[in-house]
Amino acid sequence: MLNELNLELQGKDRTVVDMISSVNAFKRRLHLLCSKLQRKDLANFQNIASELEKQGKDSALLDSARYTEQVNNITSDFEKRFRDFALLEPIATFMCYPFGEDHDIDSLAQNIGAVFHLNPSALEDEMLSLQADIQLKARAHAGQFWNLFRVEKYPNSAVVEAYARAAGTMPYHCPIP
């Protein structure tokens, strides 16, 4: 599992969005493994199951807390190592599809403002206008809305888009002056 993640993160043409998704999937796998260990389901732990079988023990006798603690330690380590991804994820999600109803504009504007040194109040106004822009919204599903993006109308969002494009998160780009 860890080797697969390592290869995914090093793959060619990987964007920040791809990497965030890979790390999140890995953390979810760790949570699932922890849950399975607590239930003493060893389907994903063939070596432990084999060892118990060699000893003639049932999986119900497994001291799962010991293994669960190790998985939790790995999960905690990943949370620390990739905490920047947690900060960038809502920004990347918004930049990939700004028209979602589940965006918390207030906290997102604060987050974007802190990361990119922009005025959160101006960002809020732009983000709300962007979400209400019928022309952009109509082309959102075709992936063409960034091509129609007007820098004059959304100057702060253009700065964020430029950073996102430079980081490889945007499939399309708006013209940056």
Protein Blocks (a to p, Z undefined) as FASTA:
>chain_A
ZZmmmmmmmpghiafklmmmmmmmmmmmmmmmmmmmmnopaklmmmlmmmmmmnopafkl
pcfklmmmmmmmmmmmmmmmmmmmmmmmmmmmmmmommbfkbcfklmmmmmmmmnopafk
lmmmmmmmmmmmmklmmmmmnopmmmmpcfklmmmlmmmmmmmmmnopafbdcddZZ
